């Protein structure tokens, strides 16, 4: 398991490490606990999803470039400098303090 560090906030994160996990993403789920992290993505969609998500597009250094909430059946704009995408249940980013300009770090979880 991984975790997402946002300032002093630490959130559990699922890293899409395989093509299969990456292509399925959050499709078929009724929610997500913590964050779902995709590497090397510049655009995402919620076609076929059951719930709205917050999406953050991040630069290679972890700086958040663009944040949007996507309702089911939507496609995000392309964020050309994006090298990492973070997805979470809609409203999560506000609770975590994640916004444009925030620096995030994805790391291995320290726990078991």
Backbone bond lengths (Angstrom), bond angles and torsions (degrees), N, CA, C in turn:
res aa  C-N    CA-C-N  psi(-1)  N-CA   C-N-CA  omega(-1)  CA-C   N-CA-C  phi
1 X - - - 1.458 - - 1.525 109.31 -
2 X 1.299 115.08 154.97 1.456 121.81 179.54 1.520 109.73 -119.94
3 X 1.304 115.26 175.06 1.452 120.25 174.15 1.521 109.24 -142.39
4 X 1.320 114.04 152.39 1.450 122.42 179.54 1.519 107.34 -107.61
5 X 1.319 116.32 125.18 1.463 121.39 -179.78 1.519 108.13 -104.45
6 X 1.337 114.98 122.39 1.461 122.86 179.96 1.520 106.09 -125.70
7 X 1.324 116.91 94.35 1.466 119.85 -174.22 1.516 109.08 63.55
8 X 1.338 116.67 -120.91 1.468 120.17 178.55 1.525 111.72 -94.10
9 X 1.321 117.09 -3.16 1.466 123.01 -179.66 1.531 109.80 -85.70
10 X 1.334 117.09 133.94 1.468 121.90 175.79 1.529 107.74 -122.13
11 X 1.338 115.52 126.15 1.457 122.30 -174.82 1.527 108.72 -123.09
12 X 1.343 118.26 136.05 1.467 119.12 175.56 1.527 110.02 -61.75
13 X 1.326 116.41 141.96 1.459 120.46 -177.13 1.518 111.03 -137.95
14 X 1.308 114.43 140.65 1.458 121.91 173.70 1.522 106.57 -103.09
15 X 1.305 116.82 123.02 1.457 122.11 -179.09 1.525 109.25 -97.64
16 X 1.325 116.66 124.93 1.471 121.80 178.77 1.519 107.65 -78.03
17 X 1.331 116.37 90.59 1.459 121.39 -173.31 1.526 114.14 -92.33
18 X 1.327 117.29 -18.43 1.460 118.89 -179.79 1.529 109.64 -115.11
19 X 1.319 115.89 159.93 1.461 120.78 178.62 1.525 110.46 -59.25
20 X 1.319 116.50 -40.46 1.465 121.20 -178.45 1.522 111.76 -63.17
21 X 1.335 117.00 -47.42 1.472 120.91 179.27 1.523 109.87 -65.66
22 X 1.313 115.95 -41.24 1.462 121.21 -179.48 1.535 111.50 -63.06
23 X 1.357 117.16 -44.00 1.462 119.14 -178.26 1.520 112.77 -69.83
24 X 1.310 116.92 -33.41 1.466 119.81 179.12 1.521 110.58 -77.47
25 X 1.322 117.21 -38.28 1.459 120.49 179.16 1.511 112.11 55.81
26 X 1.321 116.87 -129.05 1.466 122.20 -178.72 1.530 112.36 -99.28
27 X 1.347 117.16 8.11 1.460 120.59 179.36 1.523 111.07 -61.64
28 X 1.310 115.81 138.19 1.454 121.04 177.96 1.514 114.55 84.63
29 X 1.315 117.36 -7.13 1.462 120.42 178.74 1.531 110.08 -93.24
30 X 1.326 114.70 157.24 1.468 118.89 177.00 1.527 111.23 -99.09
31 X 1.322 116.91 -1.90 1.461 122.22 179.08 1.512 109.70 178.19
32 X 1.328 115.45 -176.77 1.458 121.15 178.10 1.523 108.05 -144.78
33 X 1.335 116.29 135.10 1.461 121.49 175.42 1.515 107.71 -93.54
34 X 1.316 117.91 119.34 1.452 120.80 -179.19 1.515 110.48 79.05
35 X 1.341 115.58 -137.59 1.466 121.22 -174.64 1.518 110.84 -120.08
36 X 1.323 115.53 153.61 1.455 123.69 174.07 1.521 105.61 -117.51
37 X 1.326 117.82 125.06 1.461 121.84 -171.72 1.528 110.63 -116.42
38 X 1.336 115.00 127.24 1.465 122.72 177.85 1.519 108.78 -114.50
39 X 1.316 117.47 130.75 1.453 120.65 175.69 1.520 110.57 -88.95
40 X 1.300 117.36 154.25 1.474 124.76 173.22 1.521 113.99 51.51
41 X 1.323 117.27 47.63 1.464 120.90 176.92 1.521 109.62 -119.60
42 X 1.322 115.50 142.20 1.467 120.52 179.46 1.521 112.02 -118.71
43 X 1.343 115.81 -8.74 1.452 121.13 -179.45 1.524 107.81 -156.10
44 X 1.340 116.99 147.28 1.469 121.58 177.30 1.524 108.68 -136.16
45 X 1.335 115.85 168.01 1.467 120.57 176.61 1.515 109.40 -139.93
46 X 1.324 115.18 162.08 1.460 121.47 176.38 1.530 110.78 -121.13
47 X 1.315 116.01 25.35 1.466 120.74 178.74 1.525 108.28 -67.34
48 X 1.316 116.79 124.00 1.460 121.91 -178.76 1.521 114.05 87.43
49 X 1.331 117.88 -0.14 1.467 120.39 179.94 1.522 110.73 -85.09
50 X 1.328 115.48 158.74 1.463 121.85 -176.41 1.522 113.66 -101.83
51 X 1.318 117.61 -6.93 1.471 119.75 -175.83 1.521 110.06 -148.50
52 X 1.324 115.37 159.38 1.465 121.48 178.88 1.530 109.80 -78.93
53 X 1.339 115.83 148.60 1.463 120.59 179.88 1.525 111.41 -130.79
54 X 1.324 115.07 151.06 1.461 122.09 167.00 1.515 106.29 -87.78
55 X 1.329 116.78 139.38 1.461 121.89 -179.58 1.518 108.69 -129.97
56 X 1.340 116.75 130.63 1.462 121.97 175.15 1.521 108.38 -120.65
57 X 1.320 115.44 127.05 1.462 121.87 175.87 1.522 106.63 -99.10
58 X 1.332 117.06 127.21 1.462 121.70 -173.62 1.525 111.70 -121.36
59 X 1.331 115.29 147.61 1.465 122.25 174.84 1.523 109.14 -75.01
60 X 1.300 117.10 171.92 1.467 122.40 -179.16 1.525 112.49 -58.18
61 X 1.336 118.05 -30.30 1.466 121.11 -179.26 1.529 113.15 -86.65
62 X 1.353 117.61 3.76 1.457 121.36 177.89 1.522 114.77 92.99
63 X 1.328 117.88 -0.55 1.461 120.63 178.57 1.527 110.12 -73.61
64 X 1.325 116.37 128.41 1.460 121.01 179.01 1.528 109.04 -73.21
65 X 1.332 115.51 122.04 1.468 122.59 -177.34 1.519 112.80 -93.22
66 X 1.334 116.24 -37.37 1.463 121.01 -174.34 1.519 108.55 -154.02
67 X 1.331 116.37 138.40 1.468 122.18 177.95 1.521 108.21 -127.48
68 X 1.326 115.61 138.08 1.467 120.59 179.59 1.531 108.54 -150.10
69 X 1.328 115.94 151.88 1.461 121.40 170.12 1.523 106.58 -104.36
70 X 1.324 115.72 126.00 1.469 121.00 -179.53 1.527 109.84 -111.77
71 X 1.308 115.74 127.31 1.463 121.92 174.55 1.524 108.08 -84.39
72 X 1.328 118.43 161.16 1.466 120.44 178.48 1.535 111.62 -53.82
73 X 1.332 115.32 141.92 1.456 121.50 177.82 1.518 115.13 83.54
74 X 1.313 117.85 16.44 1.473 121.60 -177.40 1.531 111.38 -112.96
75 X 1.344 114.92 162.47 1.456 122.41 176.08 1.526 106.93 -126.46
76 X 1.319 116.79 133.72 1.465 119.97 179.82 1.520 110.41 -76.68
77 X 1.303 115.44 165.26 1.458 119.60 171.17 1.529 108.27 -72.48
78 X 1.309 117.31 164.60 1.467 121.94 176.29 1.527 107.65 -83.34
79 X 1.325 116.01 131.47 1.465 121.63 175.94 1.527 105.70 -114.64
80 X 1.325 116.08 97.02 1.463 122.24 -169.66 1.516 114.40 -59.22
81 X 1.323 120.05 -36.13 1.468 121.43 -177.72 1.527 113.14 -84.51
82 X 1.324 117.31 -0.45 1.461 121.27 -177.51 1.528 111.75 -68.30
83 X 1.313 115.65 134.67 1.463 121.84 176.12 1.529 111.36 -124.50
84 X 1.339 116.05 -5.56 1.463 121.83 -177.35 1.520 107.54 -153.57
85 X 1.330 116.91 137.71 1.460 121.10 177.29 1.517 109.04 -123.89
86 X 1.326 115.09 134.79 1.464 121.71 177.48 1.518 107.44 -114.00
87 X 1.333 116.46 129.34 1.454 122.46 177.13 1.515 109.11 -120.07
88 X 1.332 115.96 144.57 1.467 121.64 178.32 1.522 107.90 -155.97
89 X 1.317 116.88 165.66 1.463 120.69 177.05 1.523 109.26 -57.93
90 X 1.329 116.07 141.79 1.463 120.79 -179.73 1.532 110.03 -53.72
91 X 1.322 116.17 133.81 1.462 122.23 -179.07 1.516 113.45 98.73
92 X 1.327 117.04 -16.92 1.472 121.15 -177.97 1.527 111.86 -64.68
93 X 1.321 117.37 -42.76 1.463 120.26 -175.38 1.524 111.29 -61.53
94 X 1.323 116.78 -38.04 1.465 119.99 178.24 1.532 109.61 -62.84
95 X 1.316 117.73 -43.26 1.466 121.94 178.26 1.523 111.64 -63.30
96 X 1.325 117.31 -37.30 1.463 122.28 -176.58 1.518 113.25 -84.79
97 X 1.334 117.74 -13.11 1.455 120.50 -176.62 1.521 112.72 78.04
98 X 1.317 116.70 23.88 1.469 121.06 -179.64 1.526 108.88 -89.70
99 X 1.317 115.92 121.81 1.465 121.98 -179.45 1.510 109.11 -150.35
100 X 1.326 116.38 174.62 1.466 121.34 178.51 1.524 109.33 -55.27
101 X 1.345 116.59 133.17 1.457 122.20 179.99 1.516 114.22 94.27
102 X 1.337 117.77 -17.46 1.465 121.92 176.57 1.526 108.81 -65.40
103 X 1.327 116.83 146.37 1.467 120.71 175.17 1.526 107.87 -105.86
104 X 1.327 115.55 128.69 1.465 121.47 -179.60 1.529 109.64 -117.14
105 X 1.322 114.42 153.96 1.463 121.07 177.17 1.529 107.62 -132.33
106 X 1.324 116.52 132.29 1.461 121.52 173.96 1.516 105.95 -104.41
107 X 1.336 116.57 127.81 1.465 120.61 -178.58 1.518 110.23 -142.36
108 X 1.334 114.45 163.95 1.463 120.66 174.79 1.521 108.24 -62.59
109 X 1.306 116.87 141.64 1.449 121.21 178.26 1.516 110.52 -68.28
110 X 1.309 116.57 139.07 1.458 121.41 179.98 1.521 111.94 -76.97
111 X 1.337 116.62 -21.46 1.465 121.32 -177.05 1.503 113.43 -78.90
112 X 1.349 117.45 -179.13 1.462 122.33 -179.84 1.501 114.22 -66.57
